[in-house]
Amino acid sequence: MSSEPNLKRMTTFKKSDIYGDWTLNGLTYRLFTDDFVHLLTDECMRVIQFDDIAWKGFDLDKNKTGQNCTCCAGVRFRSCDTKIPPIVLKGVSNPCNKLYRTIDGKHRMMKMITDGDKSAKFYILEYDDIKDKLRPF
């Protein structure tokens, strides 16, 4: 892996008043990046069209994303590095029935979209890759 994500990061699979139902198969979990970072290899990286990806905040008003991100007041949006590929899961449930669902990199997605990008490189994992790493929330 050429650029490593922050290994202390985690994603949550849960229902939220802000983002809606982001559970995984109807269940609530936490997933820590350091539990699966060894799976992020050049072999699992591909260019994906943003239209094929669900990410937390995709359906929020623009005044709640980007510079005004509802989770961080835009701090993480302004400081994110879009050279680090986001991480997606392929073929799992998500609120808009897209092929992929972001598990790391929603602020990078926001920034790339704001910059006018339509696609980017992503690390692609599947449910079987992470299922034994999911922790009940």
Backbone torsions as a table, in degrees:
resi	resn	phi	psi	omega
1	MET	NA	126.2	-175.3
2	SER	-78.3	-41.0	178.0
3	SER	-124.0	122.5	-176.6
4	GLU	-91.1	138.2	173.8
5	PRO	-72.1	168.6	175.7
6	ASN	-65.8	115.2	-172.7
7	LEU	-72.5	-9.4	178.2
8	LYS	-92.4	1.8	-178.3
9	ARG	-74.1	155.0	173.4
10	MET	-143.7	157.2	172.3
11	THR	-117.4	151.7	177.7
12	THR	-117.2	143.0	174.6
13	PHE	-111.6	94.8	-175.1
14	LYS	-155.6	170.9	173.5
15	LYS	-85.8	144.5	-177.9
16	SER	-140.6	142.2	175.5
17	ASP	-63.0	-30.5	-178.1
18	ILE	-85.6	-49.6	-171.0
19	TYR	-97.4	-14.3	-178.5
20	GLY	92.4	-154.5	-174.3
21	ASP	-90.9	103.3	177.0
22	TRP	-114.6	29.5	174.9
23	THR	-67.4	168.5	177.8
24	LEU	-116.1	114.3	-175.9
25	ASN	55.5	34.4	177.7
26	GLY	80.3	3.1	-178.1
27	LEU	-114.5	156.1	-177.1
28	THR	-101.5	129.5	-178.1
29	TYR	-141.8	165.6	164.8
30	ARG	-118.3	148.4	177.1
31	LEU	-138.5	118.3	-178.3
32	PHE	-93.0	132.7	-178.4
33	THR	-56.3	-39.3	-177.1
34	ASP	-67.2	-12.8	176.4
35	ASP	-79.1	-18.1	-177.6
36	PHE	-132.7	5.8	-175.9
37	VAL	-57.9	-29.8	179.7
38	HIS	-64.5	-17.1	178.8
39	LEU	-83.5	-12.3	-175.1
40	LEU	-84.8	91.0	-177.6
41	THR	-117.2	165.7	176.6
42	ASP	-59.1	-29.6	-178.6
43	GLU	-66.9	-25.7	-179.5
44	CYS	-99.6	13.4	179.9
45	MET	-100.0	132.9	179.1
46	ARG	-144.2	159.1	172.1
47	VAL	-84.1	129.8	-179.4
48	ILE	-127.8	143.4	174.4
49	GLN	-75.3	135.3	-179.3
50	PHE	-59.6	-30.1	179.7
51	ASP	-62.5	-17.2	-179.5
52	ASP	-94.5	5.6	-172.0
53	ILE	-121.8	131.8	170.0
54	ALA	-94.8	135.5	177.1
55	TRP	-143.2	146.2	-177.4
56	LYS	-60.9	119.5	-179.3
57	GLY	107.2	-3.4	-177.7
58	PHE	-58.3	-28.8	-174.8
59	ASP	-107.4	9.1	178.8
60	LEU	-79.8	154.8	172.6
61	ASP	-57.9	147.8	-178.7
62	LYS	-59.7	-23.2	179.2
63	ASN	-77.9	2.7	176.6
64	LYS	-118.9	9.4	178.1
65	THR	-128.2	177.4	176.7
66	GLY	60.7	-127.0	-179.2
67	GLN	-58.9	-23.8	-178.5
68	ASN	-112.6	27.1	-175.8
69	CYS	-47.6	129.8	-175.4
70	THR	-66.7	-23.7	-177.8
71	CYS	-89.3	-21.2	-172.9
72	CYS	-142.8	9.3	-177.3
73	ALA	57.2	27.1	176.7
74	GLY	87.5	-4.6	-177.5
75	VAL	-60.4	-50.3	-178.1
76	ARG	-70.9	-31.1	175.4
77	PHE	-62.1	-47.8	-177.9
78	ARG	-67.8	-30.6	-174.3
79	SER	-97.9	-4.4	-175.4
80	CYS	-71.7	154.1	-179.2
81	ASP	-109.9	106.5	-176.8
82	THR	-73.2	-3.6	174.9
83	LYS	-77.2	-18.1	176.4
84	ILE	-86.2	117.7	-177.8
85	PRO	-64.3	134.3	172.4
86	PRO	-66.1	168.2	-178.8
87	ILE	-117.6	132.2	178.6
88	VAL	-125.3	154.6	169.8
89	LEU	-102.1	138.5	179.9
90	LYS	-100.1	134.6	170.0
91	GLY	71.6	30.2	175.8
92	VAL	-116.6	162.6	-177.3
93	SER	-62.3	146.9	175.2
94	ASN	-159.4	159.7	-173.0
95	PRO	-59.9	-20.6	-178.1
96	CYS	-119.5	16.4	174.8
97	ASN	54.6	39.4	176.0
98	LYS	-82.8	164.5	179.3
99	LEU	-67.4	-33.4	-177.3
100	TYR	-123.5	156.4	176.3
101	ARG	-136.2	127.2	-178.2
102	THR	-69.9	132.3	173.5
103	ILE	-115.0	-8.6	173.9
104	ASP	-157.4	123.4	174.3
105	GLY	119.9	24.2	-178.8
106	LYS	-64.0	-34.8	178.9
107	HIS	-70.4	-36.0	175.0
108	ARG	-65.6	-38.6	175.4
109	MET	-59.9	-48.1	179.8
110	MET	-56.9	-45.3	-176.5
111	LYS	-67.0	-43.5	179.8
112	MET	-63.7	-40.3	178.0
113	ILE	-64.8	-44.0	177.1
114	THR	-59.3	-36.1	179.2
115	ASP	-76.6	-4.0	177.2
116	GLY	92.2	6.3	178.5
117	ASP	-70.6	150.5	178.6
118	LYS	-115.5	-13.7	-179.8
119	SER	-156.7	165.4	179.0
120	ALA	-164.0	171.9	173.9
121	LYS	-79.6	137.6	177.9
122	PHE	-134.6	149.8	165.7
123	TYR	-81.8	131.0	-178.5
124	ILE	-114.2	121.9	174.6
125	LEU	-119.2	163.1	176.1
126	GLU	-116.8	163.5	-178.1
127	TYR	-52.0	-44.6	-179.3
128	ASP	-59.4	-27.6	179.3
129	ASP	-67.9	-30.5	-171.5
130	ILE	-118.2	-6.6	-171.4
131	LYS	-58.5	-35.3	-179.8
132	ASP	-82.4	-0.8	179.1
133	LYS	-104.7	-6.2	179.2
134	LEU	-71.3	134.1	179.8
135	ARG	-116.1	129.3	177.0
136	PRO	-53.9	140.6	-176.5
137	PHE	-89.1	NA	NA
